[in-house]
């Protein structure tokens, strides 16, 4: 399997048809909040058209862009499947069309069609690997001058000495 493949491209025609059968399409204009961090909801999304950003607020309340997602990506799978609060928000960057999948019906498809479960496992595994690579390759405050003994970026200013 391609490590960069989108969820939808990992599915065969019958698996796609099964998901289209249980879900419904929804449109979102640019800047729409598609999922809200900390909300609980019982659905997942497959982005069919458009682009979204994945945001998470820090404990201090500052938004951090975690990822950009495109057509074919599975979104909201963790909160949608485990029932816990959403770990991030999704905001439409462009006009978006998403296939909304009720979690209970999606779970049924997972049981009936092992290929769908394999695609979800692939998406989750590549997500974990990407996050690990990101943590290893980034350095905290990498944009700050190296000579600062310590520094914290707060609202565009550097504090500390």
C-alpha positions as CSV (number, residue, x, y, z in Angstrom):
1,X,0.0,0.0,0.0
2,X,1.2,3.5,-0.8
3,X,2.1,5.2,2.5
4,X,0.8,8.5,1.3
5,X,-2.5,7.2,-0.2
6,X,-5.8,8.8,0.7
7,X,-8.4,6.7,2.4
8,X,-10.8,6.8,-0.5
9,X,-8.2,5.7,-3.0
10,X,-7.5,2.6,-0.8
11,X,-11.1,1.4,-1.3
12,X,-12.4,-0.7,-4.1
13,X,-15.7,0.1,-5.9
14,X,-17.8,-2.1,-3.7
15,X,-16.4,-0.6,-0.5
16,X,-17.0,2.9,-1.8
17,X,-20.5,2.0,-2.8
18,X,-21.2,0.7,0.7
19,X,-20.0,4.0,2.3
20,X,-22.0,6.1,-0.2
21,X,-25.1,4.0,0.7
22,X,-24.8,4.7,4.5
23,X,-23.8,8.3,4.3
24,X,-24.9,11.6,2.9
25,X,-23.1,14.5,1.2
26,X,-22.8,17.8,2.9
27,X,-21.5,21.1,1.6
28,X,-19.4,23.6,3.6
29,X,-18.3,27.1,2.4
30,X,-14.8,28.4,3.1
31,X,-14.1,29.3,6.7
32,X,-16.9,26.9,8.0
33,X,-16.2,25.0,11.1
34,X,-16.8,21.4,10.1
35,X,-15.9,19.8,13.4
36,X,-15.3,21.6,16.7
37,X,-12.5,20.6,19.1
38,X,-13.9,19.1,22.4
39,X,-17.4,18.4,20.9
40,X,-18.7,14.9,21.0
41,X,-20.4,13.6,17.9
42,X,-21.0,10.2,16.3
43,X,-19.9,10.6,12.7
44,X,-16.9,10.5,10.5
45,X,-16.2,12.3,7.2
46,X,-14.6,11.5,3.9
47,X,-13.5,14.7,2.2
48,X,-14.7,14.4,-1.4
49,X,-13.9,17.9,-2.6
50,X,-11.9,20.8,-1.2
51,X,-9.3,21.4,1.4
52,X,-9.5,21.7,5.2
53,X,-7.1,22.7,8.0
54,X,-6.9,20.7,11.2
55,X,-6.6,23.0,14.2
56,X,-6.0,22.3,17.9
57,X,-6.0,24.9,20.6
58,X,-3.2,24.8,23.1
59,X,-3.8,24.9,26.8
60,X,-3.1,28.7,26.6
61,X,-5.8,29.0,24.0
62,X,-3.6,29.6,20.9
63,X,-4.6,27.7,17.8
64,X,-2.0,25.4,16.2
65,X,-2.4,24.1,12.6
66,X,-1.8,20.4,12.8
67,X,-2.4,19.4,9.2
68,X,-4.0,20.3,5.9
69,X,-6.3,17.6,4.5
70,X,-7.5,17.1,1.0
71,X,-10.1,15.2,-1.1
72,X,-10.0,11.5,-0.3
73,X,-9.0,11.9,3.3
74,X,-10.9,10.3,6.2
75,X,-11.6,12.9,8.9
76,X,-12.9,12.7,12.5
77,X,-12.3,9.0,12.7
78,X,-10.9,9.0,16.2
79,X,-13.6,10.9,18.0
80,X,-16.3,9.6,15.7
81,X,-15.4,5.9,16.5
82,X,-14.5,6.1,20.1
83,X,-17.1,8.6,21.3
84,X,-14.6,10.8,23.1
85,X,-14.5,14.6,22.6
86,X,-12.9,15.7,19.3
87,X,-9.2,16.3,19.7
88,X,-9.1,19.0,17.0
89,X,-11.3,21.3,14.9
90,X,-11.7,21.2,11.1
91,X,-12.1,24.4,9.2
92,X,-12.9,24.6,5.5
93,X,-10.2,26.4,3.5
94,X,-12.1,26.1,0.2
95,X,-15.6,25.0,-0.8
96,X,-15.9,21.5,0.7
97,X,-18.0,18.5,-0.1
98,X,-17.9,15.8,2.6
99,X,-19.4,12.4,2.8
100,X,-20.9,12.2,6.4
101,X,-20.8,8.7,7.8
102,X,-22.8,7.8,11.0
103,X,-20.4,6.0,13.3
104,X,-22.7,3.1,14.1
105,X,-23.3,2.4,10.4
106,X,-19.7,2.8,9.6
107,X,-18.8,0.3,12.3
108,X,-21.2,-2.2,10.6
109,X,-19.4,-1.6,7.3
110,X,-16.1,-2.2,9.0
111,X,-17.3,-5.6,10.2
112,X,-18.8,-6.6,6.9
113,X,-16.0,-5.3,4.6
114,X,-12.5,-6.1,6.0
115,X,-11.0,-3.9,3.2
116,X,-12.5,-0.8,4.8
117,X,-11.1,-1.8,8.1
118,X,-7.7,-2.3,6.5
119,X,-7.9,1.2,4.9
120,X,-8.8,2.7,8.3
121,X,-5.8,0.9,9.9
122,X,-3.5,2.2,7.2
123,X,-4.8,5.8,7.7
124,X,-4.3,5.6,11.5
125,X,-0.8,4.0,11.2
126,X,0.5,6.5,8.7
127,X,-0.9,9.3,10.8
128,X,1.0,8.1,13.9
129,X,4.2,7.7,11.8
130,X,3.8,11.2,10.4
131,X,3.3,12.7,13.9
132,X,6.4,10.9,15.2
133,X,8.5,12.2,12.2
134,X,7.2,15.7,12.9
135,X,8.1,15.5,16.5
136,X,11.6,14.2,15.7
137,X,12.3,16.7,12.9
138,X,11.0,19.9,14.6
139,X,12.8,21.7,17.3
140,X,11.0,23.7,19.9
141,X,11.2,27.5,19.2
142,X,13.2,26.7,16.0
143,X,12.3,30.2,14.7
144,X,13.9,32.0,17.6
145,X,17.5,33.3,17.6
146,X,19.9,30.6,18.9
147,X,21.5,33.0,21.4
148,X,18.5,33.3,23.7
149,X,18.9,31.4,26.9
150,X,15.2,30.7,26.8
151,X,12.4,32.2,24.9
152,X,8.7,32.0,24.6
153,X,6.8,33.3,21.6
154,X,3.7,35.0,22.8
155,X,1.4,36.9,20.4
156,X,4.2,37.6,18.1
157,X,6.8,38.9,20.6
158,X,9.7,37.1,22.2
159,X,9.9,37.3,25.9
160,X,12.7,36.0,28.2
161,X,16.4,36.6,28.6
